[in-house]
Every structure is written in structure tokens, then in C-alpha cells.
Amino acid sequence: MGLVVWTGGGYHSVMLNTIVHGEPTSTTPLLIAHGLYGSGRNWGVIARRLSDERQVVAVDMRNHSNSEWTPQHDYPSMADDLAEVIDHFGGQADVVGHSMGGKAAMTLALLHGEKLRKLVVADIAPVTYTHSQIKFIEAMRAVDLTQVTRRSDAEQQLADQGVEKALQSFFTQSLDIKGQRWLLNLDVLAAEMPKIMSFPDITGTCTKPTLFLSGGASDYVLPDHRPAIKALFPTARFAKIPGAGHWLHAEKPREFEASVRAFLNA
């Protein structure tokens, strides 16, 4: 799926499916990049609220939901995808990226800085993490989709494998029940997991205003990460949402929205 865009030399397909909220205004549009196993739909509530002042475009990242499936799932490729979407929506945007989407947004800022006005990185740092998300791929693969007629059937199977309640409902948002398939390219995501957990070695810096917004109860952005962040994003500011974990936008949506709005409008 995705957009089909006229480039002057003909039409070409943009990789990413987009969900557009609101009309263009004189304010810079906002692009939202979701995290691993997510989708643009997950961000509907926050995107709609923020669209009262600006157009908000939530994307499905490659190998997720209604976007194209490709054998590559690395951050320079994801950054190129986001740059292509920004070009379609006027050539410059503010960007919010969460987790994997935050790493893609940071890579965008470092490789295509001219396309960015402001950046919000939600609960992730430009570092390699040692934990893996592969267990969730194994859990999704283990669901017998022939026995699933409603979302709760899949949630029960995930629960039987020890997947916590909040993640059960999150994962099953990417389930095509009628088609008996996951809307996630699980094979490629598994194969590319080392790249997803790492961060590319990029020389250069981004001096655009950048906010690292993390959950107060999350351990994804640690004081130890500050030197790596400041080396790449020398103007970085830091804020925490008290009581929120890694899924800060889902756990504390009002506080998340208020923090993003204040930073973008400052």
C-alpha cells in the first residue's frame, strides 16, 4: 500500500502507508513513527488531539501493518522511508518517534536534517540494547490462527505463553483475523533483530531542537546514555513522565500529548 506520488518524471509508490489527521495549516506538520510491532493506528488518539493545531501524519513503518514488506529492516532504510513521506507533505516536518521509531527518527535527523524542524524521541537512546524482543515474535508465531475467530482468542493464546495483558491487546491490533495472518513481517523482523536493537554508526550531529522524553519508570534512557546522546544531539533536552514505563504514550496519553505540544510550540 502507501501513497502514489507524482515526481515530475512519473508516478512512484511511497513505501509507507500513512494515516492523516487534520488539514494542512501554517504550522509545520507532525510525523509520528511508531515502535516495533506497532502501527500508525496505535497513535490515533494522540494524533487526533494534536491535529487541532497542525496536520498530523502517522505512518506504518516498513514490515508493519499496511506498509510494504521488504527484506531490509535497518535504520538508514527506515530514515529514507520517513524522508520520502516528509517530501510528500511539504518537505519539512516535526517528528515524534517512539522506541524503534525513535531510532529511525534520530537516523532521519542525522542523515536528512534539513527535513526536520523539531524532534521528539520517546523512550529510546541512540545505543545498542542487550535485551531482545525475539520472544514476542516466537509468541506470535505460536498462536494457532486457525483457532482464532475473535481478538480475545488470540489474546488468550498469548496469555497462555506468559505475555502480559497490555501487550496481548497491543500485539493483536496487528492481527488480520479474517485473513488468519499477522500484519507483521515476523520472519524479517526476527532476522533483522540485531539491527533493530543496535544503532547505526553515523558521523555527524543534529543541532535541531530535540527532546528526549522518557518514562519515569522505564530503564530505556539511562544517565549512562547521556554522553552518546549529547555527542549526536548537542542541543538535546531531557524530560520524564512520572509513573510511565516504556509505553509512555499509551500509559499517560494526556501527559505525553501535553509534553509534545509544549515542546513543539515553544
C-alpha positions as a Markdown table, in Angstrom:
| # | Residue | x | y | z |
|---|---|---|---|---|
| 1 | Met | 0.0 | 0.0 | 0.0 |
| 2 | Gly | 1.2 | 3.5 | 0.7 |
| 3 | Leu | 1.0 | 6.7 | -1.3 |
| 4 | Val | 1.4 | 7.1 | -5.0 |
| 5 | Val | 3.2 | 10.4 | -5.8 |
| 6 | Trp | 3.8 | 12.4 | -8.9 |
| 7 | Thr | 7.5 | 13.3 | -9.1 |
| 8 | Gly | 7.6 | 15.1 | -12.4 |
| 9 | Gly | 9.2 | 12.1 | -14.1 |
| 10 | Gly | 6.2 | 9.9 | -13.5 |
| 11 | Tyr | 4.4 | 8.3 | -10.6 |
| 12 | His | 6.2 | 6.2 | -8.0 |
| 13 | Ser | 4.9 | 4.5 | -4.9 |
| 14 | Val | 5.9 | 5.7 | -1.4 |
| 15 | Met | 6.9 | 2.7 | 0.8 |
| 16 | Leu | 4.8 | 3.7 | 3.8 |
| 17 | Asn | 1.1 | 3.6 | 4.5 |
| 18 | Thr | 0.0 | 6.9 | 6.1 |
| 19 | Ile | -2.9 | 7.9 | 8.3 |
| 20 | Val | -3.5 | 11.6 | 8.0 |
| 21 | His | -5.3 | 13.6 | 10.8 |
| 22 | Gly | -6.5 | 17.1 | 10.1 |
| 23 | Glu | -5.8 | 19.6 | 7.3 |
| 24 | Pro | -2.6 | 21.4 | 6.4 |
| 25 | Thr | -2.2 | 24.6 | 8.4 |
| 26 | Ser | 0.5 | 27.4 | 8.6 |
| 27 | Thr | 2.1 | 25.3 | 11.3 |
| 28 | Thr | 4.8 | 22.6 | 10.4 |
| 29 | Pro | 3.1 | 19.2 | 10.1 |
| 30 | Leu | 3.9 | 16.5 | 12.6 |
| 31 | Leu | 5.1 | 13.0 | 11.5 |
| 32 | Ile | 4.7 | 10.1 | 14.0 |
| 33 | Ala | 6.8 | 6.9 | 13.8 |
| 34 | His | 5.7 | 4.0 | 15.9 |
| 35 | Gly | 7.8 | 1.4 | 17.6 |
| 36 | Leu | 8.4 | -2.3 | 17.0 |
| 37 | Tyr | 5.2 | -4.4 | 16.5 |
| 38 | Gly | 3.1 | -1.2 | 16.4 |
| 39 | Ser | 1.2 | 0.7 | 13.8 |
| 40 | Gly | 0.1 | 4.2 | 12.9 |
| 41 | Arg | -3.3 | 3.3 | 14.2 |
| 42 | Asn | -1.9 | 2.8 | 17.8 |
| 43 | Trp | -1.4 | 6.6 | 17.8 |
| 44 | Gly | -4.9 | 7.6 | 16.7 |
| 45 | Val | -5.9 | 9.3 | 20.0 |
| 46 | Ile | -2.8 | 11.4 | 20.4 |
| 47 | Ala | -2.6 | 12.2 | 16.6 |
| 48 | Arg | -6.2 | 13.4 | 16.6 |
| 49 | Arg | -5.7 | 15.7 | 19.6 |
| 50 | Leu | -2.5 | 17.2 | 18.2 |
| 51 | Ser | -4.2 | 17.8 | 14.8 |
| 52 | Asp | -6.2 | 20.7 | 16.3 |
| 53 | Glu | -3.2 | 22.9 | 15.5 |
| 54 | Arg | -1.3 | 21.1 | 12.7 |
| 55 | Gln | -1.7 | 18.3 | 10.3 |
| 56 | Val | -0.5 | 15.0 | 11.8 |
| 57 | Val | 0.7 | 12.1 | 9.7 |
| 58 | Ala | 1.1 | 8.7 | 11.5 |
| 59 | Val | 2.9 | 6.1 | 9.4 |
| 60 | Asp | 3.0 | 2.3 | 9.4 |
| 61 | Met | 6.7 | 1.6 | 9.4 |
| 62 | Arg | 8.0 | -0.9 | 6.8 |
| 63 | Asn | 7.2 | -4.6 | 7.5 |
| 64 | His | 4.4 | -3.4 | 9.8 |
| 65 | Ser | 0.6 | -3.2 | 9.2 |
| 66 | Asn | -0.3 | -1.8 | 5.8 |
| 67 | Ser | 3.1 | -0.7 | 4.6 |
| 68 | Glu | 5.4 | -2.6 | 2.2 |
| 69 | Trp | 7.2 | -5.7 | 3.3 |
| 70 | Thr | 10.9 | -5.7 | 2.4 |
| 71 | Pro | 13.9 | -7.9 | 3.3 |
| 72 | Gln | 15.8 | -4.9 | 4.8 |
| 73 | His | 14.8 | -3.5 | 8.2 |
| 74 | Asp | 17.7 | -1.2 | 9.2 |
| 75 | Tyr | 17.6 | 2.4 | 10.4 |
| 76 | Pro | 19.1 | 4.1 | 7.3 |
| 77 | Ser | 16.4 | 2.5 | 5.2 |
| 78 | Met | 13.6 | 3.4 | 7.7 |
| 79 | Ala | 15.0 | 7.0 | 7.8 |
| 80 | Asp | 14.8 | 7.1 | 4.0 |
| 81 | Asp | 11.2 | 6.0 | 4.2 |
| 82 | Leu | 10.3 | 8.8 | 6.6 |
| 83 | Ala | 12.2 | 11.4 | 4.4 |
| 84 | Glu | 10.1 | 10.3 | 1.4 |
| 85 | Val | 6.8 | 10.8 | 3.4 |
| 86 | Ile | 8.0 | 14.3 | 4.6 |
| 87 | Asp | 8.8 | 15.2 | 1.0 |
| 88 | His | 5.2 | 14.4 | 0.1 |
| 89 | Phe | 3.8 | 16.6 | 2.9 |
| 90 | Gly | 5.8 | 19.7 | 2.0 |
| 91 | Gly | 9.4 | 18.9 | 2.6 |
| 92 | Gln | 9.8 | 19.7 | 6.3 |
| 93 | Ala | 8.1 | 18.3 | 9.5 |
| 94 | Asp | 8.3 | 17.9 | 13.2 |
| 95 | Val | 8.9 | 14.3 | 14.1 |
| 96 | Val | 7.9 | 12.2 | 17.1 |
| 97 | Gly | 9.4 | 8.7 | 17.2 |
| 98 | His | 8.9 | 6.0 | 19.8 |
| 99 | Ser | 11.3 | 3.2 | 20.5 |
| 100 | Met | 12.3 | 1.7 | 17.1 |
| 101 | Gly | 10.5 | 4.7 | 15.5 |
| 102 | Gly | 12.6 | 6.9 | 17.7 |
| 103 | Lys | 15.8 | 5.3 | 16.4 |
| 104 | Ala | 14.5 | 5.7 | 12.9 |
| 105 | Ala | 13.7 | 9.4 | 13.6 |
| 106 | Met | 17.1 | 10.0 | 15.1 |
| 107 | Thr | 18.7 | 8.5 | 12.0 |
| 108 | Leu | 16.5 | 10.7 | 9.8 |
| 109 | Ala | 17.7 | 13.7 | 11.8 |
| 110 | Leu | 21.4 | 12.7 | 11.3 |
| 111 | Leu | 21.1 | 11.8 | 7.6 |
| 112 | His | 18.3 | 14.2 | 6.4 |
| 113 | Gly | 18.5 | 17.0 | 8.9 |
| 114 | Glu | 17.2 | 19.6 | 6.5 |
| 115 | Lys | 13.8 | 17.9 | 6.5 |
| 116 | Leu | 13.4 | 18.3 | 10.3 |
| 117 | Arg | 12.3 | 21.3 | 12.3 |
| 118 | Lys | 12.0 | 19.7 | 15.8 |
| 119 | Leu | 12.4 | 16.1 | 17.1 |
| 120 | Val | 10.8 | 14.3 | 20.0 |
| 121 | Val | 12.5 | 10.9 | 20.8 |
| 122 | Ala | 10.2 | 8.9 | 23.0 |
| 123 | Asp | 11.9 | 6.5 | 25.5 |
| 124 | Ile | 14.9 | 5.3 | 23.5 |
| 125 | Ala | 18.6 | 6.2 | 23.2 |
| 126 | Pro | 21.0 | 6.0 | 20.2 |
| 127 | Val | 22.7 | 3.0 | 21.7 |
| 128 | Thr | 22.7 | -0.8 | 21.3 |
| 129 | Tyr | 20.4 | -2.6 | 23.7 |
| 130 | Thr | 21.4 | -6.1 | 25.0 |
| 131 | His | 17.8 | -7.4 | 25.6 |
| 132 | Ser | 16.0 | -8.8 | 22.6 |
| 133 | Gln | 12.3 | -8.6 | 21.5 |
| 134 | Ile | 12.5 | -12.0 | 19.8 |
| 135 | Lys | 10.5 | -13.8 | 22.4 |
| 136 | Phe | 7.4 | -11.9 | 21.3 |
| 137 | Ile | 7.9 | -13.0 | 17.7 |
| 138 | Glu | 8.1 | -16.6 | 19.0 |
| 139 | Ala | 4.8 | -16.0 | 21.0 |
| 140 | Met | 3.0 | -14.6 | 17.9 |
| 141 | Arg | 4.3 | -17.4 | 15.7 |
| 142 | Ala | 3.0 | -19.9 | 18.3 |
| 143 | Val | -0.6 | -18.6 | 18.1 |
| 144 | Asp | -2.8 | -21.1 | 16.2 |
| 145 | Leu | -4.6 | -18.7 | 13.9 |
| 146 | Thr | -7.0 | -21.4 | 12.7 |
| 147 | Gln | -8.5 | -21.4 | 16.2 |
| 148 | Val | -8.9 | -17.6 | 16.3 |
| 149 | Thr | -12.3 | -16.2 | 15.4 |
| 150 | Arg | -12.1 | -13.0 | 17.6 |
| 151 | Arg | -9.2 | -11.0 | 19.0 |
| 152 | Ser | -9.8 | -12.4 | 22.5 |
| 153 | Asp | -9.0 | -15.9 | 21.2 |
| 154 | Ala | -5.5 | -14.8 | 20.2 |
| 155 | Glu | -5.1 | -12.8 | 23.4 |
| 156 | Gln | -5.8 | -15.9 | 25.4 |
| 157 | Gln | -3.2 | -17.9 | 23.5 |
| 158 | Leu | -0.7 | -15.2 | 24.1 |
| 159 | Ala | -1.7 | -15.1 | 27.8 |
| 160 | Asp | -1.1 | -18.9 | 28.0 |
| 161 | Gln | 2.5 | -18.2 | 26.8 |
| 162 | Gly | 3.1 | -15.6 | 29.6 |
| 163 | Val | 2.6 | -12.4 | 27.6 |
| 164 | Glu | 1.3 | -9.7 | 29.8 |
| 165 | Lys | -2.2 | -8.3 | 29.4 |
| 166 | Ala | -1.2 | -4.8 | 27.9 |
| 167 | Leu | 1.0 | -6.4 | 25.3 |
| 168 | Gln | -1.6 | -9.1 | 24.4 |
| 169 | Ser | -4.1 | -6.3 | 23.2 |
| 170 | Phe | -1.2 | -4.3 | 21.6 |
| 171 | Phe | 0.0 | -7.3 | 19.5 |
| 172 | Thr | -3.5 | -8.4 | 18.4 |
| 173 | Gln | -4.1 | -4.9 | 16.9 |
| 174 | Ser | -1.7 | -6.2 | 14.2 |
| 175 | Leu | -3.8 | -9.3 | 13.6 |
| 176 | Asp | -5.9 | -9.9 | 10.4 |
| 177 | Ile | -8.4 | -12.3 | 11.8 |
| 178 | Lys | -10.3 | -13.0 | 8.6 |
| 179 | Gly | -7.1 | -13.5 | 6.7 |
| 180 | Gln | -5.6 | -15.6 | 9.5 |
| 181 | Arg | -2.3 | -13.8 | 9.4 |
| 182 | Trp | -0.2 | -11.3 | 11.3 |
| 183 | Leu | 0.2 | -7.8 | 9.7 |
| 184 | Leu | 3.9 | -8.0 | 10.8 |
| 185 | Asn | 6.7 | -9.5 | 8.7 |
| 186 | Leu | 7.8 | -11.7 | 11.6 |
| 187 | Asp | 10.4 | -13.5 | 9.5 |
| 188 | Val | 12.3 | -10.4 | 8.5 |
| 189 | Leu | 11.8 | -8.7 | 11.9 |
| 190 | Ala | 13.4 | -11.8 | 13.5 |
| 191 | Ala | 16.3 | -11.9 | 11.0 |
| 192 | Glu | 16.9 | -8.2 | 11.4 |
| 193 | Met | 16.6 | -8.1 | 15.2 |
| 194 | Pro | 20.3 | -7.4 | 15.8 |
| 195 | Lys | 20.0 | -4.2 | 13.6 |
| 196 | Ile | 16.8 | -3.2 | 15.4 |
| 197 | Met | 18.4 | -3.5 | 18.8 |
| 198 | Ser | 21.5 | -1.6 | 17.7 |
| 199 | Phe | 22.1 | 1.9 | 16.4 |
| 200 | Pro | 24.0 | 2.7 | 13.1 |
| 201 | Asp | 27.4 | 4.2 | 13.3 |
| 202 | Ile | 26.8 | 7.7 | 11.9 |
| 203 | Thr | 29.3 | 10.5 | 11.9 |
| 204 | Gly | 27.8 | 14.0 | 12.3 |
| 205 | Thr | 25.4 | 15.8 | 14.6 |
| 206 | Cys | 21.9 | 17.2 | 14.6 |
| 207 | Thr | 21.6 | 20.7 | 16.1 |
| 208 | Lys | 17.8 | 21.0 | 15.6 |
| 209 | Pro | 15.8 | 21.3 | 18.9 |
| 210 | Thr | 15.5 | 17.8 | 20.3 |
| 211 | Leu | 13.5 | 16.5 | 23.3 |
| 212 | Phe | 14.3 | 13.1 | 24.8 |
| 213 | Leu | 11.0 | 12.3 | 26.6 |
| 214 | Ser | 11.1 | 9.1 | 28.7 |
| 215 | Gly | 9.0 | 7.2 | 31.1 |
| 216 | Gly | 9.9 | 7.8 | 34.7 |
| 217 | Ala | 9.6 | 4.1 | 35.5 |
| 218 | Ser | 11.4 | 3.0 | 32.3 |
| 219 | Asp | 15.1 | 1.9 | 32.1 |
| 220 | Tyr | 15.5 | 2.6 | 28.3 |
| 221 | Val | 17.1 | 6.0 | 28.7 |
| 222 | Leu | 19.7 | 6.0 | 31.5 |
| 223 | Pro | 22.2 | 8.6 | 32.8 |
| 224 | Asp | 24.9 | 6.5 | 31.2 |
| 225 | His | 23.4 | 7.2 | 27.8 |
| 226 | Arg | 23.7 | 11.0 | 28.0 |
| 227 | Pro | 27.2 | 11.2 | 26.5 |
| 228 | Ala | 26.1 | 9.2 | 23.5 |
| 229 | Ile | 23.0 | 11.4 | 23.1 |
| 230 | Lys | 24.9 | 14.7 | 23.5 |
| 231 | Ala | 27.6 | 13.6 | 21.0 |
| 232 | Leu | 24.9 | 13.3 | 18.3 |
| 233 | Phe | 22.3 | 15.8 | 19.6 |
| 234 | Pro | 24.2 | 18.6 | 21.3 |
| 235 | Thr | 21.1 | 20.6 | 21.9 |
| 236 | Ala | 19.2 | 17.7 | 23.4 |
| 237 | Arg | 16.8 | 18.4 | 26.3 |
| 238 | Phe | 15.5 | 15.7 | 28.7 |
| 239 | Ala | 12.1 | 15.2 | 30.3 |
| 240 | Lys | 10.4 | 12.4 | 32.1 |
| 241 | Ile | 6.7 | 11.5 | 32.6 |
| 242 | Pro | 6.4 | 10.3 | 36.2 |
| 243 | Gly | 4.9 | 6.8 | 36.6 |
| 244 | Ala | 5.1 | 5.9 | 32.9 |
| 245 | Gly | 7.0 | 2.9 | 31.6 |
| 246 | His | 8.4 | 2.3 | 28.1 |
| 247 | Trp | 4.9 | 2.6 | 26.5 |
| 248 | Leu | 4.6 | 6.2 | 27.9 |
| 249 | His | 2.2 | 7.4 | 25.2 |
| 250 | Ala | -0.2 | 4.6 | 25.9 |
| 251 | Glu | 0.1 | 4.7 | 29.7 |
| 252 | Lys | -0.1 | 8.5 | 30.1 |
| 253 | Pro | -1.6 | 9.8 | 26.9 |
| 254 | Arg | -2.7 | 13.2 | 28.3 |
| 255 | Glu | 0.7 | 13.9 | 29.8 |
| 256 | Phe | 2.5 | 12.8 | 26.7 |
| 257 | Glu | 0.4 | 14.9 | 24.4 |
| 258 | Ala | 0.9 | 18.0 | 26.7 |
| 259 | Ser | 4.7 | 17.5 | 26.8 |
| 260 | Val | 4.9 | 17.1 | 23.0 |
| 261 | Arg | 2.6 | 20.1 | 22.4 |
| 262 | Ala | 4.6 | 22.4 | 24.7 |
| 263 | Phe | 7.9 | 21.5 | 23.1 |
| 264 | Leu | 6.7 | 21.9 | 19.5 |
| 265 | Asn | 5.0 | 25.2 | 20.3 |
| 266 | Ala | 7.9 | 26.7 | 22.4 |
